[in-house]
């Protein structure tokens, strides 16, 4: 898993479950539905995913 540090601007759903998300996780390979995010630039993303223990983002 790849761990990305994020700055949460707005959460549309699920705020009552997780109030402070600081990291998102995604599989390493695209064949495992992993997502590649540009962490060097200040890019805004709209992410969706699952929160079990950590926030997990997949592309499938």
N, C-alpha and C positions, 0 to 999 in steps of 0.2 A: 504494500500500500504506500502511496505517496501522501504526505501530509503537507497541506497548504495552510499558511496562516492567513486569515481573512479579517477584514474590517467590515462588520455588518452594518449596512446603511438602513435597511428596512426588512422586516420579516412580515410576510403576508399571512402565514398560517403556522400554528404550532408554538406560538410564543409562550403559551401557558405551560408547555412541557419543557422547553429549553429556553431559558432567558438570556443566556450569554454564550453564544457560539464563537469560539476564537479560532478553531481549526476545522477544516474539512478534509476528508480522506477519500481517495479514489484508487482503484487498481492501477498497477504500473503499466499494463499493456492495454491497447485499444481492443484486442481480441477478448479481453476480460471486461469490456465496457468501460475502461478507464478514460478519464477526461484529462486533457492536457491544458493547463491554465498558464498564462503568461504572468509569471511572478516578478518580472523585472520592471514592468511598466505599471502605471496606475490605470488599470483597465477595469471597467465596471462589468460585472457578469450578473446575469439572472440565473441563479442556481436552484435546482430542486433536488431533493434527495430524501433519504430516510434517516431518522434518528432512533437508534437503539441505545447504544452506549455513547457513540460518537456520531457526528454528522457524516454520512457517506453519500458521495455523489457519483452516479454512473450515467452512461450515455445510451444504454439499451432500454 
